[in-house]
């Protein structure tokens, strides 16, 4: 049983069935059989700043 990401060969291709059998907390993506570590979600502050900038740019370019 795979319980740690270090037990995986990152150069190998894996199936979705393999992915479902892994038992660890780390977030991963399986794309075309390759493993990719997921980056953490942006912080709440980062999302707020990004949203404010998007609003300013939207209003500017909309005109």
Secondary structure, DSSP 8 states (H G I E B T S, - for coil): ---SGGGS-TTS---HHHHHH---SS-EEEETTEEEE------HHHHHHHHHHHHHHHHHHH-
